[in-house]
Amino acid sequence: MAQALFISDLHLAGERPETSERFFRFLGDEATRASALYILGDLFEYWTGDDELSAADGEPLARQVAQSLRRLSSAGVSVQLMHGNRDFLIGGGFCAASGARLIDDPALVDVCGTSTLLMHGDTLCTDDHDYQAWRRTARSPGWQGDFLAQPLESRRESVRQMRARSKAVISGKPEAIMDVTPEAVQEAFRRHGTRRLIHGHTHRPARHLLEVDGMQRVRWVLPDWYGAGGYLAIDDVGGRLVAF
């Protein structure tokens, strides 16, 4: 039976080795029995550029992750990767090294015979106006070109500063403003004409049933890996959230 697995918000980083080890075990166990693995953003806590893979002082974890994904894809599992709000600078270099295919956000795909909308989820949080403005800036070709033109160490320092500012800003925001807005979810279903949506970003794993325009829809929210972590498995019978 075909089975697709979905993960997001792993936030892999050198300072969190237990999460990396959990991910490597997942790739060597559950993921090997799947037909496809979808990584819906924030695989890494941050990504300064694909040259982390080749630089003499590059992040070892980046190479380890690419190698582990390469083994999985070489074994016949389709690995699909989407940008998150932390690792949106992942490019062709990482995909070539890992065997992953970069997919758009949003992406409409066939999952076990059902048209399914895949998103990272941050664009659904439309009440967070400051973040949406920053996202538009950071996703622009001009900003990314200027950032990637800097020396690698300068980029690392910039990221450290941005992470510190982000933590300070998030701590002062109401919880509700960082969740999806119902109107954005409904509009996504309408625009793409699908009955199933899968996303991460909010770190609030759940299965939500809702009705849009008289039709029942389902929205799956993936777990983050700051804690135990987990994944969504979908086969011909249905879906289930699995916690480690």
ZIURQUI-V349892 format. One record per residue. PHI is phi as a letter, one per 20 degrees, with the letter a starting at -180 (* if undefined). D_LAST is the distance of its C-alpha to the last C-alpha in whole Angstrom. Layout:
BEGIN
phi: (PHI & PHI)
d_last: (D_LAST & D_LAST)
END
This chain:
BEGIN
phi: (* & f & b & d & d & c & c & a & l & f & l & f & b & g & e & c & f & f & f & f & f & f & f & f & f & g & f & e & c & g & f & f & e & e & e & b & c & d & d & e & n & l & g & d & f & a & b & e & q & f & f & f & f & d & f & g & d & f & f & g & f & g & f & f & f & f & f & f & f & f & f & f & f & f & e & o & e & f & d & d & c & d & f & d & e & d & c & f & e & g & c & f & f & f & f & f & f & e & m & e & d & f & d & f & c & e & c & d & c & e & d & l & n & d & f & c & e & d & b & f & o & f & f & e & e & f & f & e & f & f & f & f & f & f & f & f & f & f & e & f & g & f & f & f & f & f & f & f & f & f & g & g & f & f & f & f & f & f & f & g & f & f & f & f & f & f & f & f & f & f & f & e & e & f & g & f & f & e & e & f & e & g & f & f & f & f & f & f & f & f & f & d & m & c & d & c & c & c & b & c & m & e & m & c & g & a & d & d & e & b & d & c & l & m & c & f & c & c & c & e & d & e & f & e & d & f & d & f & n & r & b & d & d & c & c & f & e & r & c & b & e & d & d & f)
d_last: (22 & 22 & 18 & 17 & 14 & 14 & 12 & 14 & 15 & 13 & 16 & 16 & 19 & 21 & 20 & 17 & 16 & 13 & 11 & 14 & 13 & 9 & 11 & 13 & 11 & 10 & 13 & 15 & 12 & 11 & 13 & 16 & 16 & 17 & 20 & 19 & 17 & 18 & 17 & 18 & 19 & 19 & 17 & 19 & 20 & 24 & 26 & 29 & 30 & 30 & 32 & 30 & 29 & 33 & 34 & 35 & 33 & 30 & 27 & 25 & 22 & 23 & 25 & 22 & 20 & 23 & 23 & 20 & 20 & 23 & 22 & 20 & 23 & 25 & 24 & 24 & 21 & 22 & 21 & 22 & 22 & 23 & 24 & 22 & 24 & 23 & 24 & 27 & 29 & 27 & 30 & 31 & 31 & 27 & 27 & 30 & 28 & 24 & 26 & 24 & 26 & 26 & 26 & 28 & 27 & 27 & 27 & 28 & 26 & 26 & 23 & 24 & 27 & 26 & 27 & 25 & 25 & 23 & 23 & 21 & 22 & 24 & 28 & 27 & 27 & 31 & 32 & 31 & 34 & 34 & 31 & 32 & 35 & 33 & 31 & 35 & 36 & 33 & 33 & 37 & 38 & 41 & 38 & 36 & 39 & 40 & 37 & 36 & 40 & 39 & 39 & 35 & 35 & 37 & 34 & 32 & 34 & 34 & 30 & 30 & 32 & 31 & 27 & 29 & 31 & 28 & 27 & 30 & 30 & 27 & 28 & 31 & 30 & 29 & 25 & 27 & 28 & 25 & 24 & 25 & 28 & 29 & 32 & 30 & 28 & 31 & 33 & 30 & 30 & 34 & 34 & 32 & 33 & 29 & 28 & 24 & 23 & 19 & 19 & 17 & 19 & 19 & 15 & 15 & 13 & 15 & 17 & 21 & 24 & 27 & 31 & 32 & 36 & 36 & 33 & 29 & 27 & 23 & 21 & 17 & 16 & 13 & 10 & 11 & 10 & 12 & 9 & 6 & 6 & 5 & 8 & 11 & 13 & 17 & 19 & 23 & 22 & 19 & 16 & 13 & 10 & 7 & 4 & 0)
END
